[in-house]
Each structure stands twice: as C-alpha cells, then as structure tokens.
Amino acid sequence: MDYVVNVMPQLLIGSLTTIKLFAFTLLGSLPLGIVLALLLSIPFKPLNYLLQAYVWVLRGTPLLLQLIFFFYGLPKVGIVFDRFDAAVIAFILNYAAYFAEIFRGGLQSIPEGQYEAAKVLRLRPIQTIRKIVIPQVFKIVLPSIGNEVINLVKDSSLVYILGLGDLMRAGKIAMERDATLLPLFGVALIYLLMTGIFTLVMKQIENKLNYYR
C-alpha cells in the first residue's frame, strides 16, 4: 500500500492527459454527431451515401487503426499532427460516427405528429428542431450516450500506442522500472474512479430530464 501511495502522483499526472483527451473528444464529437444525424435525415441521396460511408468506415474499423493512420500514416502524404492532436482528431471522428447513429435513432423515434403540431404553431424548422425535437431526442438517447461515455474513458488508454504520457503509459513505466505489477492496480483504481464519477453524473442528468416523460 505504501508503494501504491508513492507511485500515485506519477499516475495522477498521466491521468491529466487522459482527462484532457476525454474532455476534448466529448466536446467535439457530441455536437458533430448531432449535426451528422440531422444531415442523415435529409432526403438527399448523394449526401446520405457519403455520410453513411463515413459512419460505416469509422464504426467498422478499429479505433487503434485510426490512431495509427492519423499519426503514422498521414505524414506519408505530408499531413503531420503532433501526438495529442492526432489522438483528439481520431477520437472525435470515431465517436461522432457512433453518436450520429445514436441520435439518428432518436430522431426517428419522434412521432410525425409533433412536426405537424409545430407547423400549426407556426414554428420555423430551426425552432422545431431546437425547442421540440432535440430535448426529446436527448432524453431518449441519454442511456446510450452514457454507455459511449464510459467506453470513451476506457478507450483513451489506446493513445499509449502514440507514446503519449497518459495514465496507461505512466503505469507501464512504473511497472517496468520497479519490476512490480502494483502500478497496474493503481491504474485500474483511477479508471474505476473516473468511470464511477461519470456514471453518477449521467444518472443525475437522467433524473433531471425525467420531466420530459
């Protein structure tokens, strides 16, 4: 226990990178996912085919492969990102594809009568989406979003492949330096703490949105 306490500051420093990646990904992928879902609902086939191809590729290939592509592959054609930027871009594009499908399912669950009622009330399309559709969709898809948020916390460990000083890398360095598995228990503890906190936050948000029932 003394050793875990001593190594914990190193792990906490690594967890700052993990938290930054999590925050940037969530702030970028959620709005992008909503926009993609709205665009997918537009009956314009060329746009639909293009966006469906994007979602299919990003959801159908491993996130690890996408990280390698953005950091190691793109420099071959002259496009260079630093490690953290490459990780953020890959994570945002990947999770936006998942969120787009989640929000698209939520949009399809809204009864057609609500759109007709909005027309009767003379609401503009943007007002209908912002004041009537999005609040209901968000309530419907919130459990699925919560699952993806938890997955995002765990998937953040994949940036280890890019050499970023995240929580997983900090634990591995301490494990190899001291020839003990104890740092991994510290890593697991921090991940469990983060997922526990985010689970409680999502539960609180769900409770606050119960008035939409």
C-alpha positions in Angstrom: 0.0 0.0 0.0 2.9 2.4 0.8 4.3 1.7 -2.7 0.9 2.4 -4.4 0.7 5.7 -2.4 4.2 6.7 -3.5 3.6 5.9 -7.2 0.1 7.5 -7.3 1.4 11.1 -8.1 3.0 9.7 -11.3 -0.2 8.0 -12.3 -2.3 11.2 -11.5 0.0 13.2 -13.8 -0.6 10.7 -16.5 -4.4 10.8 -15.9 -4.4 14.5 -16.7 -3.7 13.6 -20.3 -6.4 11.0 -20.2 -8.9 13.6 -18.8 -7.9 16.2 -21.4 -8.4 13.7 -24.2 -11.8 12.7 -22.8 -13.0 16.3 -22.5 -11.9 17.4 -26.0 -13.4 14.3 -27.5 -16.7 14.7 -25.8 -16.9 18.4 -26.6 -16.1 17.8 -30.3 -17.9 14.5 -31.0 -21.3 15.2 -29.4 -22.1 18.4 -31.5 -20.7 16.8 -34.6 -22.7 13.6 -34.0 -25.9 15.7 -33.7 -25.1 17.6 -37.0 -24.4 14.3 -38.8 -27.7 12.8 -37.5 -29.6 15.8 -38.8 -27.9 15.7 -42.1 -28.6 12.0 -42.4 -32.3 12.7 -42.0 -32.2 15.0 -45.1 -33.7 13.1 -48.1 -30.8 13.8 -50.4 -29.2 10.6 -51.6 -25.7 11.7 -52.6 -25.3 13.3 -49.1 -26.8 10.3 -47.4 -24.5 7.9 -49.2 -21.5 10.0 -48.3 -22.4 10.2 -44.6 -23.3 6.6 -44.4 -20.0 5.6 -45.9 -18.2 7.8 -43.3 -20.2 6.2 -40.4 -19.6 2.7 -41.9 -15.8 3.2 -42.2 -15.3 4.8 -38.8 -17.5 2.3 -36.9 -16.3 -0.7 -38.9 -12.6 -0.2 -38.4 -10.7 -0.4 -35.0 -10.0 2.9 -33.2 -6.5 1.8 -32.8 -6.0 1.5 -36.5 -7.4 5.0 -36.9 -5.0 6.4 -34.4 -2.1 4.8 -36.2 -3.4 6.2 -39.5 -3.7 9.8 -38.3 -0.3 9.9 -36.6 1.9 7.5 -38.6 0.0 7.2 -41.9 -0.9 10.8 -42.9 2.7 12.1 -42.6 3.5 9.9 -45.6 1.4 12.3 -47.7 2.6 15.4 -46.0 -0.1 15.9 -43.3 1.5 16.0 -39.9 -0.1 16.2 -36.5 1.5 16.1 -33.1 0.7 13.2 -30.9 -2.1 14.7 -28.9 -3.8 16.4 -31.8 -3.7 13.2 -33.8 -5.3 11.4 -30.9 -8.0 14.1 -30.5 -8.9 14.1 -34.2 -9.1 10.3 -34.4 -11.3 10.1 -31.3 -13.6 12.9 -32.3 -14.2 11.4 -35.8 -14.7 7.9 -34.4 -17.1 8.8 -31.6 -19.0 11.3 -33.8 -19.9 8.3 -36.0 -21.3 6.4 -33.1 -23.1 9.4 -31.7 -24.6 10.1 -35.2 -26.2 6.7 -35.3 -27.5 7.1 -31.7 -29.0 10.5 -32.5 -30.4 9.3 -35.8 -32.3 6.5 -34.0 -33.6 9.1 -31.5 -34.8 11.4 -34.3 -36.7 8.5 -36.0 -38.5 7.8 -32.7 -40.1 11.3 -32.7 -43.8 11.0 -33.9 -44.6 12.7 -37.1 -47.5 14.4 -35.4 -45.1 16.6 -33.4 -43.6 18.1 -36.5 -47.2 18.8 -37.8 -48.1 20.4 -34.5 -45.0 22.6 -34.8 -46.2 23.7 -38.2 -49.6 24.6 -36.8 -47.9 26.7 -34.2 -46.0 28.4 -37.0 -42.6 27.4 -35.6 -39.7 27.7 -38.1 -37.8 24.4 -38.8 -34.8 25.5 -36.7 -37.2 26.3 -33.8 -38.9 22.9 -34.2 -35.5 21.1 -34.0 -34.1 23.2 -31.2 -37.2 23.5 -28.9 -39.2 20.4 -29.6 -37.0 17.7 -31.2 -33.6 17.9 -29.7 -34.8 18.0 -26.0 -36.9 14.8 -26.6 -34.1 13.1 -28.6 -31.5 13.8 -25.9 -33.7 12.3 -23.3 -34.3 9.2 -25.4 -30.7 8.6 -26.3 -29.1 9.5 -23.0 -28.6 5.9 -21.7 -26.8 5.1 -25.0 -24.7 8.2 -24.7 -23.8 7.2 -21.2 -22.5 3.9 -22.4 -20.4 5.6 -25.0 -19.0 8.0 -22.4 -17.9 5.1 -20.3 -16.3 3.4 -23.3 -14.5 6.7 -24.1 -12.9 6.6 -20.7 -11.5 3.1 -21.3 -10.7 3.7 -25.0 -8.5 6.6 -24.0 -5.9 4.0 -23.0 -5.3 3.3 -26.7 -3.3 6.6 -27.1 -0.5 4.6 -25.4 0.4 3.4 -28.9 1.3 7.0 -29.9 3.7 7.4 -27.0 1.5 9.9 -25.1 2.2 10.2 -21.4 -1.3 9.1 -20.4 -2.4 7.1 -17.4 -1.7 3.7 -19.0 1.8 4.7 -20.1 2.6 6.1 -16.7 1.6 2.8 -15.1 3.6 0.7 -17.6 6.7 2.9 -17.0 6.4 2.5 -13.2 5.8 -1.3 -13.6 8.9 -1.8 -15.7 11.1 0.4 -13.6 10.2 -1.2 -10.3 9.5 -4.7 -11.6 6.1 -5.0 -9.9 2.5 -5.2 -11.0 1.3 -2.9 -8.3 1.2 0.2 -10.6 -1.4 -1.6 -12.7 -3.7 -1.8 -9.6 -3.3 2.0 -9.2 -4.2 2.5 -12.9 -7.2 0.2 -12.5 -8.3 2.2 -9.4 -8.1 5.5 -11.2 -10.0 4.2 -14.2 -12.7 2.8 -11.9 -12.9 6.1 -10.1 -13.4 8.0 -13.3 -16.0 5.7 -14.8 -17.8 5.7 -11.4 -17.9 9.5 -11.4 -19.1 9.8 -15.0 -21.8 7.1 -14.3 -23.1 9.1 -11.4 -23.1 12.3 -13.5 -25.1 10.6 -16.2 -27.6 9.2 -13.7 -28.1 12.7 -12.3 -28.7 14.1 -15.8 -31.2 11.3 -16.5 -33.0 12.2 -13.3 -33.2 15.9 -14.1 -34.6 15.1 -17.6 -37.5 12.9 -16.2 -39.9 15.8 -16.6 -39.9 15.0 -20.3 -41.9 11.8 -19.6 
